[in-house]
Amino acid sequence: METKIKKILILEGGYNEEHNVSLQSSNEVKKIFNKKNISYKTLKVNPKNFFKVIKSYKNFICFNALHGPFGEDGQIQKILKDNKIKFTHSGINSSKLCFDKSLTKKLVYKNRILTPKFIEIKISKLDEALLKKIKIKFNKFIIKPNKSGSS
């Protein structure tokens, strides 16, 4: 039985702080596709109109080269699934869970998996005095946004 390769749509860009990283990822995917003579189209994703625009790509499989909010957090996955469009990347729930570092840490703790301790801090509360307290308590620490950036 011969498998027919579907049309491929590379989702790239997005309007967030990881826009350029997404474009770099997309360019690397395009290089590989070109080298393998795999045809594709690209779509620069705008979260404001994506749910309308994607409807014209029903016969495609979406290669998700998006990074950050709307690309990795389950939102785009939900829109694609609701429109019965196949896609690469994790599903809705796992994307949402893994993109939220706090939810991930809580699940990891609940399942008794070793992981460094963490605390949540609202950005409005972050000041030099708090940073000094954290340094005393943990000695070493990393500050990351909860729903952005790599984990």
KEMIPA-108327 format. One record per residue (C-alpha): x, y, z; residue in three letters. Coordinates in steps of 0.5 Angstrom, whole numbers, plus 500, padded with zeros to 3 digits. Example, Ala and Ser with C-alpha at 12.3 -4.5 7.8 and 13.67 -1.06 7.14 Angstrom:
2
525491516ALA/527498514SER/
***
This chain:
151
500500500MET/503507498GLU/503512503THR/501519500LYS/505525503ILE/500530505LYS/501538503LYS/505541508ILE/504548511LEU/510551516ILE/507555521LEU/512560523GLU/513567526GLY/507569531GLY/507575534TYR/511574541ASN/518575544GLU/520569540GLU/518571533HIS/525571531ASN/527564534VAL/521561530SER/523564524LEU/530561525GLN/527554526SER/522555520SER/528556516ASN/532550518GLU/526546516VAL/525549509LYS/532547508LYS/531540510ILE/525540506PHE/528543500ASN/534538500LYS/529532500LYS/525535495ASN/519536499ILE/514541497SER/511546502TYR/508552504LYS/509557509THR/504561514LEU/506567518LYS/502566524VAL/498572527ASN/494570533PRO/488575532LYS/486572525ASN/489565525PHE/482561527PHE/480564520LYS/486564516VAL/487556517ILE/480554515LYS/483555508SER/488549509TYR/484544511LYS/488539506ASN/495540509PHE/499538515ILE/501543519CYS/509543521PHE/509547528ASN/515551528ALA/512556532LEU/515558539HIS/512561545GLY/505563547PRO/500561542PHE/505556539GLY/507552544GLU/502553550ASP/496549547GLY/492555543GLN/494553536ILE/493546537GLN/486547540LYS/484551533ILE/488546529LEU/484540532LYS/478543532ASP/478544525ASN/481537524LYS/487539521ILE/493535523LYS/499538526PHE/506536529THR/508538536HIS/504535542SER/497535543GLY/493541547ILE/493539554ASN/501537554SER/502543551SER/498547556LYS/501543562LEU/508544559CYS/508551557PHE/506553564ASP/512552568LYS/509552575SER/503547573LEU/509542570THR/513543577LYS/507541581LYS/505535577LEU/513533577VAL/512534585TYR/506530586LYS/509524582ASN/515524586ARG/520526581ILE/526529583LEU/527537581THR/530543584PRO/525547589LYS/521553586PHE/517559588ILE/513563584GLU/514571585ILE/509576582LYS/513581577ILE/510586581SER/513584588LYS/520583585LEU/525587588ASP/532587590GLU/530586597ALA/527579595LEU/532577591LEU/537578597LYS/532573601LYS/532568595ILE/539568595LYS/540567602ILE/535561602LYS/537557596PHE/544560595ASN/543559587LYS/537560583PHE/534562576ILE/529567575ILE/524565569LYS/517567566PRO/512562568ASN/509562561LYS/515564556SER/522562554GLY/525556555SER/524551561SER/
***
